[in-house]
Amino acid sequence: MRKAVIMIRKASISDLSRIAEILVFNYRLFFYPIFKSDEYYFDELQVPALMKEYEADIDSLYVYYDGVVKGFIKIEGTYIARLFVEPVLQNGSIGSQLLEYAVNEHNADHLWALQKNEKAIRFYERHGFYATREKKLEEGTTEYLILMKKEQL
């Protein structure tokens, strides 16, 4: 059996279905319990629609690939707009590798995290990000996002 080469690479159109699946699974698992919107999470949030949405953003998407796409990150300038790993593969360094890639290759230095997503906040803190006092409402909700910035050495 040949060992797969692990790499982070620019996403391609053929990756969009996996990217959309990963996003749907994460949103339903981690955000549905907070927002409890059946209409959004089980009607609007569908793989085909997300594939079209992310096709427009293909130039800002990077995937963790070792034979299959297991996670992705969306980088806009120095802003980390999205970072998701297949839920059953979390805690296996995929997210860490994607985040390190963004910081080292794109000078990524800030992101917004859902204030109630303590697991994500702890993950970013372990990688040198800190929560600022700046926050804003998640669009269309009463939940807050907090701005996290990379500590400068």
N, CA, C and O atoms as a GROMACS GRO file, in nm:
protein
  612
    1MET      N    1   0.084  -0.118   0.000
    1MET     CA    2   0.000   0.000   0.000
    1MET      C    3   0.089   0.125   0.000
    1MET      O    4   0.181   0.137   0.081
    2ARG      N    5   0.060   0.215  -0.090
    2ARG     CA    6   0.138   0.336  -0.105
    2ARG      C    7   0.090   0.443  -0.007
    2ARG      O    8  -0.030   0.465   0.007
    3LYS      N    9   0.182   0.508   0.059
    3LYS     CA   10   0.147   0.613   0.155
    3LYS      C   11   0.109   0.740   0.080
    3LYS      O   12   0.179   0.782  -0.012
    4ALA      N   13  -0.002   0.801   0.120
    4ALA     CA   14  -0.049   0.923   0.055
    4ALA      C   15   0.038   1.041   0.096
    4ALA      O   16   0.086   1.049   0.209
    5VAL      N   17   0.058   1.131   0.003
    5VAL     CA   18   0.131   1.254   0.030
    5VAL      C   19   0.032   1.356   0.085
    5VAL      O   20  -0.071   1.384   0.022
    6ILE      N   21   0.062   1.411   0.199
    6ILE     CA   22  -0.025   1.512   0.259
    6ILE      C   23   0.019   1.648   0.210
    6ILE      O   24   0.137   1.684   0.214
    7MET      N   25  -0.078   1.724   0.164
    7MET     CA   26  -0.043   1.858   0.120
    7MET      C   27  -0.161   1.952   0.136
    7MET      O   28  -0.277   1.912   0.137
    8ILE      N   29  -0.126   2.076   0.146
    8ILE     CA   30  -0.226   2.180   0.143
    8ILE      C   31  -0.208   2.247   0.008
    8ILE      O   32  -0.099   2.293  -0.027
    9ARG      N   33  -0.316   2.251  -0.066
    9ARG     CA   34  -0.310   2.305  -0.202
    9ARG      C   35  -0.432   2.391  -0.229
    9ARG      O   36  -0.532   2.384  -0.158
   10LYS      N   37  -0.420   2.470  -0.333
   10LYS     CA   38  -0.533   2.551  -0.378
   10LYS      C   39  -0.648   2.458  -0.415
   10LYS      O   40  -0.626   2.355  -0.477
   11ALA      N   41  -0.768   2.495  -0.378
   11ALA     CA   42  -0.885   2.414  -0.410
   11ALA      C   43  -0.913   2.420  -0.560
   11ALA      O   44  -0.882   2.518  -0.628
   12SER      N   45  -0.974   2.312  -0.608
   12SER     CA   46  -1.017   2.307  -0.748
   12SER      C   47  -1.168   2.286  -0.753
   12SER      O   48  -1.230   2.256  -0.651
   13ILE      N   49  -1.224   2.304  -0.869
   13ILE     CA   50  -1.369   2.285  -0.886
   13ILE      C   51  -1.410   2.145  -0.840
   13ILE      O   52  -1.518   2.128  -0.782
   14SER      N   53  -1.327   2.046  -0.865
   14SER     CA   54  -1.361   1.909  -0.826
   14SER      C   55  -1.363   1.889  -0.674
   14SER      O   56  -1.414   1.787  -0.627
   15ASP      N   57  -1.310   1.983  -0.597
   15ASP     CA   58  -1.310   1.977  -0.450
   15ASP      C   59  -1.438   2.034  -0.388
   15ASP      O   60  -1.463   2.015  -0.269
   16LEU      N   61  -1.517   2.104  -0.467
   16LEU     CA   62  -1.629   2.181  -0.411
   16LEU      C   63  -1.733   2.095  -0.340
   16LEU      O   64  -1.789   2.140  -0.240
   17SER      N   65  -1.760   1.974  -0.387
   17SER     CA   66  -1.859   1.891  -0.318
   17SER      C   67  -1.810   1.852  -0.179
   17SER      O   68  -1.888   1.852  -0.084
   18ARG      N   69  -1.682   1.818  -0.165
   18ARG     CA   70  -1.627   1.783  -0.033
   18ARG      C   71  -1.624   1.906   0.057
   18ARG      O   72  -1.658   1.897   0.176
   19ILE      N   73  -1.585   2.021   0.004
   19ILE     CA   74  -1.584   2.144   0.083
   19ILE      C   75  -1.724   2.172   0.136
   19ILE      O   76  -1.741   2.203   0.254
   20ALA      N   77  -1.824   2.161   0.050
   20ALA     CA   78  -1.963   2.186   0.090
   20ALA      C   79  -2.009   2.083   0.194
   20ALA      O   80  -2.076   2.119   0.291
   21GLU      N   81  -1.975   1.956   0.175
   21GLU     CA   82  -2.012   1.852   0.273
   21GLU      C   83  -1.951   1.882   0.409
   21GLU      O   84  -2.020   1.874   0.511
   22ILE      N   85  -1.824   1.915   0.410
   22ILE     CA   86  -1.755   1.944   0.537
   22ILE      C   87  -1.823   2.061   0.607
   22ILE      O   88  -1.844   2.057   0.728
   23LEU      N   89  -1.856   2.164   0.532
   23LEU     CA   90  -1.922   2.281   0.590
   23LEU      C   91  -2.059   2.243   0.647
   23LEU      O   92  -2.092   2.280   0.759
   24VAL      N   93  -2.140   2.169   0.570
   24VAL     CA   94  -2.274   2.130   0.616
   24VAL      C   95  -2.264   2.048   0.745
   24VAL      O   96  -2.336   2.076   0.841
   25PHE      N   97  -2.177   1.948   0.746
   25PHE     CA   98  -2.165   1.863   0.866
   25PHE      C   99  -2.124   1.946   0.988
   25PHE      O  100  -2.180   1.928   1.096
   26ASN      N  101  -2.027   2.035   0.972
   26ASN     CA  102  -1.981   2.118   1.083
   26ASN      C  103  -2.091   2.213   1.130
   26ASN      O  104  -2.114   2.225   1.251
   27TYR      N  105  -2.160   2.279   1.037
   27TYR     CA  106  -2.265   2.373   1.075
   27TYR      C  107  -2.375   2.302   1.152
   27TYR      O  108  -2.422   2.351   1.254
   28ARG      N  109  -2.416   2.185   1.103
   28ARG     CA  110  -2.524   2.115   1.171
   28ARG      C  111  -2.481   2.062   1.307
   28ARG      O  112  -2.559   2.068   1.403
   29LEU      N  113  -2.361   2.013   1.317
   29LEU     CA  114  -2.313   1.956   1.443
   29LEU      C  115  -2.283   2.062   1.549
   29LEU      O  116  -2.319   2.046   1.665
   30PHE      N  117  -2.216   2.170   1.508
   30PHE     CA  118  -2.168   2.266   1.607
   30PHE      C  119  -2.251   2.394   1.618
   30PHE      O  120  -2.255   2.455   1.725
   31PHE      N  121  -2.318   2.436   1.511
   31PHE     CA  122  -2.390   2.563   1.516
   31PHE      C  123  -2.541   2.546   1.532
   31PHE      O  124  -2.606   2.633   1.591
   32TYR      N  125  -2.598   2.438   1.483
   32TYR     CA  126  -2.742   2.416   1.501
   32TYR      C  127  -2.781   2.418   1.649
   32TYR      O  128  -2.883   2.479   1.682
   33PRO      N  129  -2.704   2.355   1.739
   33PRO     CA  130  -2.743   2.361   1.881
   33PRO      C  131  -2.748   2.504   1.938
   33PRO      O  132  -2.818   2.529   2.035
   34ILE      N  133  -2.675   2.595   1.878
   34ILE     CA  134  -2.675   2.734   1.925
   34ILE      C  135  -2.790   2.812   1.861
   34ILE      O  136  -2.865   2.880   1.931
   35PHE      N  137  -2.802   2.802   1.730
   35PHE     CA  138  -2.899   2.884   1.657
   35PHE      C  139  -3.038   2.820   1.644
   35PHE      O  140  -3.138   2.891   1.632
   36LYS      N  141  -3.044   2.688   1.645
   36LYS     CA  142  -3.171   2.612   1.640
   36LYS      C  143  -3.266   2.658   1.529
   36LYS      O  144  -3.386   2.676   1.553
   37SER      N  145  -3.214   2.678   1.411
   37SER     CA  146  -3.296   2.720   1.297
   37SER      C  147  -3.313   2.603   1.201
   37SER      O  148  -3.228   2.578   1.116
   38ASP      N  149  -3.425   2.532   1.216
   38ASP     CA  150  -3.452   2.420   1.126
   38ASP      C  151  -3.454   2.466   0.980
   38ASP      O  152  -3.399   2.398   0.893
   39GLU      N  153  -3.516   2.581   0.954
   39GLU     CA  154  -3.528   2.630   0.817
   39GLU      C  155  -3.390   2.647   0.753
   39GLU      O  156  -3.368   2.606   0.639
   40TYR      N  157  -3.298   2.708   0.827
   40TYR     CA  158  -3.165   2.730   0.769
   40TYR      C  159  -3.085   2.600   0.761
   40TYR      O  160  -3.036   2.564   0.654
   41TYR      N  161  -3.072   2.529   0.872
   41TYR     CA  162  -2.981   2.415   0.879
   41TYR      C  163  -3.027   2.291   0.804
   41TYR      O  164  -2.945   2.207   0.767
   42PHE      N  165  -3.158   2.279   0.780
   42PHE     CA  166  -3.207   2.158   0.713
   42PHE      C  167  -3.281   2.186   0.583
   42PHE      O  168  -3.326   2.093   0.516
   43ASP      N  169  -3.294   2.312   0.546
   43ASP     CA  170  -3.359   2.346   0.420
   43ASP      C  171  -3.263   2.427   0.332
   43ASP      O  172  -3.228   2.383   0.222
   44GLU      N  173  -3.222   2.543   0.380
   44GLU     CA  174  -3.133   2.629   0.301
   44GLU      C  175  -2.992   2.573   0.287
   44GLU      O  176  -2.932   2.581   0.180
   45LEU      N  177  -2.939   2.516   0.394
   45LEU     CA  178  -2.800   2.469   0.396
   45LEU      C  179  -2.790   2.334   0.324
   45LEU      O  180  -2.804   2.228   0.385
   46GLN      N  181  -2.764   2.341   0.194
   46GLN     CA  182  -2.758   2.221   0.110
   46GLN      C  183  -2.629   2.222   0.028
   46GLN      O  184  -2.581   2.328  -0.012
   47VAL      N  185  -2.575   2.105   0.004
   47VAL     CA  186  -2.448   2.092  -0.069
   47VAL      C  187  -2.452   2.160  -0.206
   47VAL      O  188  -2.360   2.237  -0.235
   48PRO      N  189  -2.552   2.137  -0.292
   48PRO     CA  190  -2.548   2.200  -0.426
   48PRO      C  191  -2.542   2.353  -0.421
   48PRO      O  192  -2.468   2.415  -0.498
   49ALA      N  193  -2.619   2.415  -0.332
   49ALA     CA  194  -2.617   2.561  -0.322
   49ALA      C  195  -2.481   2.611  -0.272
   49ALA      O  196  -2.430   2.711  -0.322
   50LEU      N  197  -2.424   2.540  -0.175
   50LEU     CA  198  -2.292   2.580  -0.124
   50LEU      C  199  -2.183   2.564  -0.229
   50LEU      O  200  -2.090   2.644  -0.236
   51MET      N  201  -2.195   2.461  -0.311
   51MET     CA  202  -2.097   2.441  -0.419
   51MET      C  203  -2.096   2.562  -0.512
   51MET      O  204  -1.990   2.609  -0.551
   52LYS      N  205  -2.214   2.612  -0.547
   52LYS     CA  206  -2.222   2.729  -0.635
   52LYS      C  207  -2.164   2.852  -0.566
   52LYS      O  208  -2.091   2.929  -0.627
   53GLU      N  209  -2.198   2.868  -0.438
   53GLU     CA  210  -2.148   2.983  -0.363
   53GLU      C  211  -1.995   2.980  -0.356
   53GLU      O  212  -1.929   3.082  -0.377
   54TYR      N  213  -1.939   2.864  -0.325
   54TYR     CA  214  -1.795   2.854  -0.308
   54TYR      C  215  -1.720   2.852  -0.441
   54TYR      O  216  -1.600   2.880  -0.444
   55GLU      N  217  -1.786   2.820  -0.549
   55GLU     CA  218  -1.721   2.828  -0.680
   55GLU      C  219  -1.676   2.970  -0.708
   55GLU      O  220  -1.570   2.992  -0.767
   56ALA      N  221  -1.757   3.068  -0.666
   56ALA     CA  222  -1.722   3.209  -0.684
   56ALA      C  223  -1.601   3.248  -0.599
   56ALA      O  224  -1.532   3.345  -0.630
   57ASP      N  225  -1.575   3.172  -0.491
   57ASP     CA  226  -1.465   3.202  -0.399
   57ASP      C  227  -1.345   3.109  -0.418
   57ASP      O  228  -1.256   3.106  -0.334
   58ILE      N  229  -1.342   3.034  -0.527
   58ILE     CA  230  -1.243   2.928  -0.544
   58ILE      C  231  -1.099   2.978  -0.527
   58ILE      O  232  -1.013   2.903  -0.480
   59ASP      N  233  -1.072   3.103  -0.564
   59ASP     CA  234  -0.935   3.155  -0.555
   59ASP      C  235  -0.888   3.178  -0.412
   59ASP      O  236  -0.769   3.196  -0.388
   60SER      N  237  -0.982   3.178  -0.316
   60SER     CA  238  -0.944   3.201  -0.176
   60SER      C  239  -0.950   3.073  -0.093
   60SER      O  240  -0.933   3.078   0.029
   61LEU      N  241  -0.974   2.959  -0.157
   61LEU     CA  242  -0.990   2.832  -0.086
   61LEU      C  243  -0.867   2.743  -0.101
   61LEU      O  244  -0.809   2.731  -0.208
   62TYR      N  245  -0.830   2.680   0.010
   62TYR     CA  246  -0.719   2.585   0.014
   62TYR      C  247  -0.768   2.461   0.088
   62TYR      O  248  -0.846   2.471   0.182
   63VAL      N  249  -0.722   2.346   0.045
   63VAL     CA  250  -0.768   2.221   0.105
   63VAL      C  251  -0.652   2.141   0.162
   63VAL      O  252  -0.539   2.148   0.114
   64TYR      N  253  -0.683   2.066   0.266
   64TYR     CA  254  -0.592   1.965   0.320
   64TYR      C  255  -0.626   1.839   0.244
   64TYR      O  256  -0.739   1.791   0.248
   65TYR      N  257  -0.527   1.785   0.174
   65TYR     CA  258  -0.551   1.673   0.083
   65TYR      C  259  -0.445   1.565   0.104
   65TYR      O  260  -0.326   1.593   0.096
   66ASP      N  261  -0.491   1.443   0.131
   66ASP     CA  262  -0.398   1.330   0.141
   66ASP      C  263  -0.452   1.211   0.061
   66ASP      O  264  -0.438   1.096   0.100
   67GLY      N  265  -0.514   1.244  -0.050
   67GLY     CA  266  -0.582   1.146  -0.131
   67GLY      C  267  -0.730   1.179  -0.137
   67GLY      O  268  -0.799   1.148  -0.234
   68VAL      N  269  -0.778   1.241  -0.030
   68VAL     CA  270  -0.914   1.297  -0.024
   68VAL      C  271  -0.907   1.430   0.051
   68VAL      O  272  -0.815   1.454   0.130
   69VAL      N  273  -1.005   1.514   0.027
   69VAL     CA  274  -1.012   1.643   0.098
   69VAL      C  275  -1.069   1.617   0.237
   69VAL      O  276  -1.178   1.562   0.252
   70LYS      N  277  -0.993   1.657   0.340
   70LYS     CA  278  -1.034   1.634   0.479
   70LYS      C  279  -1.061   1.762   0.555
   70LYS      O  280  -1.114   1.759   0.666
   71GLY      N  281  -1.026   1.875   0.497
   71GLY     CA  282  -1.049   2.004   0.560
   71GLY      C  283  -1.021   2.114   0.460
   71GLY      O  284  -0.961   2.092   0.355
   72PHE      N  285  -1.066   2.235   0.495
   72PHE     CA  286  -1.039   2.349   0.406
   72PHE      C  287  -1.030   2.477   0.486
   72PHE      O  288  -1.077   2.488   0.599
   73ILE      N  289  -0.967   2.575   0.421
   73ILE     CA  290  -0.955   2.708   0.479
   73ILE      C  291  -0.980   2.810   0.369
   73ILE      O  292  -0.939   2.791   0.255
   74LYS      N  293  -1.048   2.917   0.406
   74LYS     CA  294  -1.073   3.027   0.314
   74LYS      C  295  -0.994   3.147   0.365
   74LYS      O  296  -1.015   3.193   0.477
   75ILE      N  297  -0.904   3.196   0.282
   75ILE     CA  298  -0.815   3.306   0.321
   75ILE      C  299  -0.840   3.424   0.228
   75ILE      O  300  -0.828   3.412   0.106
   76GLU      N  301  -0.874   3.538   0.286
   76GLU     CA  302  -0.897   3.661   0.210
   76GLU      C  303  -0.796   3.764   0.256
   76GLU      O  304  -0.814   3.827   0.360
   77GLY      N  305  -0.689   3.781   0.181
   77GLY     CA  306  -0.581   3.870   0.223
   77GLY      C  307  -0.514   3.810   0.345
   77GLY      O  308  -0.457   3.701   0.337
   78THR      N  309  -0.521   3.880   0.459
   78THR     CA  310  -0.466   3.826   0.584
   78THR      C  311  -0.577   3.781   0.679
   78THR      O  312  -0.552   3.754   0.796
   79TYR      N  313  -0.698   3.772   0.628
   79TYR     CA  314  -0.817   3.736   0.706
   79TYR      C  315  -0.852   3.589   0.683
   79TYR      O  316  -0.863   3.544   0.568
   80ILE      N  317  -0.869   3.514   0.791
   80ILE     CA  318  -0.914   3.376   0.782
   80ILE      C  319  -1.067   3.380   0.790
   80ILE      O  320  -1.124   3.403   0.896
   81ALA      N  321  -1.131   3.356   0.675
   81ALA     CA  322  -1.277   3.367   0.666
   81ALA      C  323  -1.347   3.238   0.707
   81ALA      O  324  -1.460   3.242   0.757
   82ARG      N  325  -1.283   3.124   0.687
   82ARG     CA  326  -1.340   2.994   0.721
   82ARG      C  327  -1.227   2.895   0.747
   82ARG      O  328  -1.122   2.901   0.682
   83LEU      N  329  -1.249   2.806   0.841
   83LEU     CA  330  -1.158   2.694   0.865
   83LEU      C  331  -1.242   2.580   0.920
   83LEU      O  332  -1.297   2.588   1.030
   84PHE      N  333  -1.251   2.472   0.842
   84PHE     CA  334  -1.331   2.358   0.884
   84PHE      C  335  -1.261   2.228   0.848
   84PHE      O  336  -1.196   2.216   0.744
   85VAL      N  337  -1.275   2.130   0.938
   85VAL     CA  338  -1.221   1.996   0.920
   85VAL      C  339  -1.338   1.899   0.933
   85VAL      O  340  -1.429   1.921   1.013
   86GLU      N  341  -1.336   1.792   0.853
   86GLU     CA  342  -1.437   1.688   0.865
   86GLU      C  343  -1.451   1.653   1.013
   86GLU      O  344  -1.351   1.621   1.077
   87PRO      N  345  -1.573   1.659   1.070
   87PRO     CA  346  -1.589   1.640   1.215
   87PRO      C  347  -1.529   1.511   1.270
   87PRO      O  348  -1.471   1.514   1.379
   88VAL      N  349  -1.540   1.400   1.201
   88VAL     CA  350  -1.485   1.274   1.255
   88VAL      C  351  -1.332   1.272   1.252
   88VAL      O  352  -1.271   1.182   1.309
   89LEU      N  353  -1.270   1.370   1.188
   89LEU     CA  354  -1.123   1.376   1.180
   89LEU      C  355  -1.065   1.489   1.264
   89LEU      O  356  -0.944   1.512   1.261
   90GLN      N  357  -1.149   1.559   1.338
   90GLN     CA  358  -1.098   1.670   1.420
   90GLN      C  359  -1.010   1.616   1.532
   90GLN      O  360  -1.023   1.501   1.574
   91ASN      N  361  -0.922   1.700   1.580
   91ASN     CA  362  -0.823   1.668   1.683
   91ASN      C  363  -0.713   1.577   1.629
   91ASN      O  364  -0.652   1.502   1.705
   92GLY      N  365  -0.687   1.584   1.500
   92GLY     CA  366  -0.582   1.503   1.440
   92GLY      C  367  -0.479   1.586   1.366
   92GLY      O  368  -0.407   1.532   1.283
   93SER      N  369  -0.470   1.713   1.393
   93SER     CA  370  -0.372   1.809   1.342
   93SER      C  371  -0.406   1.869   1.205
   93SER      O  372  -0.330   1.952   1.155
   94ILE      N  373  -0.515   1.828   1.143
   94ILE     CA  374  -0.551   1.885   1.012
   94ILE      C  375  -0.579   2.034   1.024
   94ILE      O  376  -0.526   2.113   0.946
   95GLY      N  377  -0.660   2.074   1.121
   95GLY     CA  378  -0.690   2.216   1.142
   95GLY      C  379  -0.564   2.295   1.175
   95GLY      O  380  -0.547   2.407   1.128
   96SER      N  381  -0.478   2.236   1.256
   96SER     CA  382  -0.352   2.304   1.291
   96SER      C  383  -0.267   2.328   1.168
   96SER      O  384  -0.210   2.435   1.151
   97GLN      N  385  -0.258   2.229   1.082
   97GLN     CA  386  -0.178   2.243   0.960
   97GLN      C  387  -0.238   2.348   0.867
   97GLN      O  388  -0.164   2.427   0.807
   98LEU      N  389  -0.370   2.350   0.855
   98LEU     CA  390  -0.434   2.453   0.771
   98LEU      C  391  -0.410   2.593   0.828
   98LEU      O  392  -0.381   2.686   0.753
   99LEU      N  393  -0.423   2.607   0.959
   99LEU     CA  394  -0.403   2.738   1.022
   99LEU      C  395  -0.257   2.782   1.009
   99LEU      O  396  -0.231   2.898   0.976
  100GLU      N  397  -0.164   2.693   1.033
  100GLU     CA  398  -0.022   2.727   1.018
  100GLU      C  399   0.010   2.766   0.874
  100GLU      O  400   0.089   2.857   0.851
  101TYR      N  401  -0.051   2.698   0.779
  101TYR     CA  402  -0.033   2.732   0.638
  101TYR      C  403  -0.078   2.877   0.613
  101TYR      O  404  -0.007   2.955   0.550
  102ALA      N  405  -0.195   2.911   0.664
  102ALA     CA  406  -0.248   3.046   0.644
  102ALA      C  407  -0.157   3.152   0.705
  102ALA      O  408  -0.132   3.256   0.644
  103VAL      N  409  -0.108   3.125   0.825
  103VAL     CA  410  -0.020   3.220   0.894
  103VAL      C  411   0.115   3.230   0.823
  103VAL      O  412   0.165   3.340   0.798
  104ASN      N  413   0.174   3.117   0.791
  104ASN     CA  414   0.309   3.116   0.733
  104ASN      C  415   0.314   3.156   0.586
  104ASN      O  416   0.409   3.222   0.543
  105GLU      N  417   0.215   3.116   0.508
  105GLU     CA  418   0.218   3.141   0.364
  105GLU      C  419   0.140   3.265   0.320
  105GLU      O  420   0.165   3.318   0.212
  106HIS      N  421   0.047   3.309   0.402
  106HIS     CA  422  -0.039   3.422   0.364
  106HIS      C  423  -0.039   3.534   0.469
  106HIS      O  424  -0.115   3.630   0.457
  107ASN      N  425   0.047   3.521   0.570
  107ASN     CA  426   0.054   3.620   0.677
  107ASN      C  427  -0.082   3.645   0.743
  107ASN      O  428  -0.111   3.756   0.787
  108ALA      N  429  -0.166   3.543   0.748
  108ALA     CA  430  -0.298   3.556   0.810
  108ALA      C  431  -0.281   3.595   0.955
  108ALA      O  432  -0.199   3.538   1.028
  109ASP      N  433  -0.360   3.694   0.998
  109ASP     CA  434  -0.340   3.746   1.133
  109ASP      C  435  -0.470   3.779   1.207
  109ASP      O  436  -0.464   3.831   1.319
  110HIS      N  437  -0.586   3.749   1.148
  110HIS     CA  438  -0.710   3.776   1.221
  110HIS      C  439  -0.825   3.693   1.166
  110HIS      O  440  -0.822   3.645   1.052
  111LEU      N  441  -0.927   3.678   1.251
  111LEU     CA  442  -1.047   3.603   1.216
  111LEU      C  443  -1.157   3.640   1.314
  111LEU      O  444  -1.130   3.698   1.418
  112TRP      N  445  -1.281   3.606   1.279
  112TRP     CA  446  -1.394   3.622   1.369
  112TRP      C  447  -1.439   3.484   1.412
  112TRP      O  448  -1.452   3.394   1.328
  113ALA      N  449  -1.464   3.465   1.541
  113ALA     CA  450  -1.511   3.337   1.594
  113ALA      C  451  -1.640   3.360   1.671
  113ALA      O  452  -1.656   3.462   1.738
  114LEU      N  453  -1.730   3.266   1.661
  114LEU     CA  454  -1.855   3.274   1.735
  114LEU      C  455  -1.822   3.268   1.884
  114LEU      O  456  -1.755   3.176   1.929
  115GLN      N  457  -1.870   3.366   1.959
  115GLN     CA  458  -1.837   3.377   2.101
  115GLN      C  459  -1.872   3.250   2.178
  115GLN      O  460  -1.800   3.213   2.271
  116LYS      N  461  -1.981   3.182   2.142
  116LYS     CA  462  -2.020   3.061   2.213
  116LYS      C  463  -1.946   2.936   2.165
  116LYS      O  464  -1.964   2.829   2.222
  117ASN      N  465  -1.863   2.949   2.063
  117ASN     CA  466  -1.787   2.834   2.013
  117ASN      C  467  -1.654   2.826   2.088
  117ASN      O  468  -1.547   2.855   2.033
  118GLU      N  469  -1.663   2.786   2.213
  118GLU     CA  470  -1.546   2.784   2.301
  118GLU      C  471  -1.438   2.689   2.252
  118GLU      O  472  -1.319   2.716   2.270
  119LYS      N  473  -1.477   2.579   2.192
  119LYS     CA  474  -1.379   2.483   2.138
  119LYS      C  475  -1.292   2.550   2.031
  119LYS      O  476  -1.170   2.534   2.031
  120ALA      N  477  -1.355   2.624   1.941
  120ALA     CA  478  -1.280   2.692   1.835
  120ALA      C  479  -1.191   2.801   1.895
  120ALA      O  480  -1.075   2.815   1.854
  121ILE      N  481  -1.242   2.876   1.989
  121ILE     CA  482  -1.163   2.983   2.051
  121ILE      C  483  -1.039   2.924   2.119
  121ILE      O  484  -0.930   2.979   2.104
  122ARG      N  485  -1.055   2.815   2.191
  122ARG     CA  486  -0.939   2.751   2.256
  122ARG      C  487  -0.838   2.703   2.151
  122ARG      O  488  -0.718   2.716   2.170
  123PHE      N  489  -0.887   2.648   2.041
  123PHE     CA  490  -0.800   2.603   1.932
  123PHE      C  491  -0.717   2.721   1.880
  123PHE      O  492  -0.595   2.709   1.867
  124TYR      N  493  -0.781   2.832   1.850
  124TYR     CA  494  -0.708   2.948   1.798
  124TYR      C  495  -0.610   3.003   1.902
  124TYR      O  496  -0.500   3.045   1.866
  125GLU      N  497  -0.650   3.003   2.029
  125GLU     CA  498  -0.559   3.051   2.134
  125GLU      C  499  -0.434   2.964   2.143
  125GLU      O  500  -0.324   3.015   2.163
  126ARG      N  501  -0.450   2.832   2.128
  126ARG     CA  502  -0.333   2.742   2.129
  126ARG      C  503  -0.237   2.772   2.015
  126ARG      O  504  -0.120   2.735   2.021
  127HIS      N  505  -0.286   2.839   1.912
  127HIS     CA  506  -0.204   2.871   1.796
  127HIS      C  507  -0.165   3.019   1.792
  127HIS      O  508  -0.132   3.072   1.686
  128GLY      N  509  -0.169   3.084   1.906
  128GLY     CA  510  -0.116   3.220   1.916
  128GLY      C  511  -0.213   3.332   1.883
  128GLY      O  512  -0.171   3.446   1.865
  129PHE      N  513  -0.341   3.302   1.874
  129PHE     CA  514  -0.440   3.407   1.854
  129PHE      C  515  -0.500   3.444   1.990
  129PHE      O  516  -0.503   3.362   2.082
  130TYR      N  517  -0.544   3.566   2.002
  130TYR     CA  518  -0.608   3.609   2.126
  130TYR      C  519  -0.738   3.684   2.093
  130TYR      O  520  -0.750   3.748   1.989
  131ALA      N  521  -0.832   3.674   2.183
  131ALA     CA  522  -0.960   3.743   2.166
  131ALA      C  523  -0.942   3.890   2.200
  131ALA      O  524  -0.892   3.925   2.307
  132THR      N  525  -0.983   3.976   2.109
  132THR     CA  526  -0.981   4.119   2.134
  132THR      C  527  -1.112   4.156   2.203
  132THR      O  528  -1.196   4.070   2.227
  133ARG      N  529  -1.129   4.281   2.234
  133ARG     CA  530  -1.255   4.326   2.294
  133ARG      C  531  -1.359   4.359   2.187
  133ARG      O  532  -1.474   4.389   2.218
  134GLU      N  533  -1.316   4.353   2.061
  134GLU     CA  534  -1.407   4.388   1.952
  134GLU      C  535  -1.500   4.271   1.921
  134GLU      O  536  -1.457   4.157   1.906
  135LYS      N  537  -1.630   4.302   1.912
  135LYS     CA  538  -1.726   4.199   1.875
  135LYS      C  539  -1.835   4.260   1.791
  135LYS      O  540  -1.856   4.382   1.791
  136LYS      N  541  -1.906   4.173   1.720
  136LYS     CA  542  -2.017   4.216   1.636
  136LYS      C  543  -2.119   4.105   1.632
  136LYS      O  544  -2.088   3.989   1.659
  137LEU      N  545  -2.241   4.140   1.598
  137LEU     CA  546  -2.347   4.041   1.586
  137LEU      C  547  -2.328   3.958   1.459
  137LEU      O  548  -2.295   4.011   1.353
  138GLU      N  549  -2.349   3.828   1.472
  138GLU     CA  550  -2.355   3.742   1.354
  138GLU      C  551  -2.479   3.786   1.277
  138GLU      O  552  -2.587   3.798   1.333
  139GLU      N  553  -2.462   3.811   1.149
  139GLU     CA  554  -2.570   3.865   1.067
  139GLU      C  555  -2.700   3.785   1.083
  139GLU      O  556  -2.701   3.663   1.071
  140GLY      N  557  -2.808   3.857   1.111
  140GLY     CA  558  -2.940   3.797   1.122
  140GLY      C  559  -2.965   3.719   1.250
  140GLY      O  560  -3.063   3.645   1.259
  141THR      N  561  -2.876   3.735   1.350
  141THR     CA  562  -2.892   3.660   1.475
  141THR      C  563  -2.870   3.754   1.594
  141THR      O  564  -2.844   3.873   1.579
  142THR      N  565  -2.882   3.696   1.714
  142THR     CA  566  -2.853   3.771   1.836
  142THR      C  567  -2.724   3.720   1.900
  142THR      O  568  -2.694   3.752   2.015
  143GLU      N  569  -2.648   3.643   1.825
  143GLU     CA  570  -2.522   3.586   1.875
  143GLU      C  571  -2.404   3.672   1.830
  143GLU      O  572  -2.403   3.729   1.720
  144TYR      N  573  -2.303   3.680   1.917
  144TYR     CA  574  -2.187   3.763   1.888
  144TYR      C  575  -2.070   3.684   1.832
  144TYR      O  576  -2.046   3.568   1.867
  145LEU      N  577  -1.997   3.751   1.743
  145LEU     CA  578  -1.867   3.705   1.695
  145LEU      C  579  -1.763   3.790   1.765
  145LEU      O  580  -1.785   3.908   1.790
  146ILE      N  581  -1.649   3.730   1.798
  146ILE     CA  582  -1.540   3.808   1.858
  146ILE      C  583  -1.422   3.807   1.762
  146ILE      O  584  -1.393   3.707   1.697
  147LEU      N  585  -1.355   3.920   1.755
  147LEU     CA  586  -1.237   3.933   1.670
  147LEU      C  587  -1.118   3.872   1.741
  147LEU      O  588  -1.090   3.904   1.857
  148MET      N  589  -1.049   3.783   1.672
  148MET     CA  590  -0.927   3.723   1.726
  148MET      C  591  -0.812   3.766   1.637
  148MET      O  592  -0.823   3.766   1.514
  149LYS      N  593  -0.700   3.801   1.701
  149LYS     CA  594  -0.581   3.844   1.627
  149LYS      C  595  -0.462   3.759   1.665
  149LYS      O  596  -0.454   3.706   1.775
  150LYS      N  597  -0.370   3.747   1.573
  150LYS     CA  598  -0.248   3.670   1.594
  150LYS      C  599  -0.151   3.755   1.677
  150LYS      O  600  -0.128   3.872   1.648
  151GLU      N  601  -0.096   3.693   1.780
  151GLU     CA  602   0.004   3.762   1.860
  151GLU      C  603   0.128   3.785   1.775
  151GLU      O  604   0.173   3.696   1.703
  152GLN      N  605   0.181   3.905   1.784
  152GLN     CA  606   0.302   3.940   1.709
  152GLN      C  607   0.423   3.918   1.799
  152GLN      O  608   0.429   3.970   1.910
  153LEU      N  609   0.518   3.841   1.750
  153LEU     CA  610   0.638   3.813   1.830
  153LEU      C  611   0.743   3.918   1.814
  153LEU      O  612   0.849   3.909   1.875
   0.00000   0.00000   0.00000
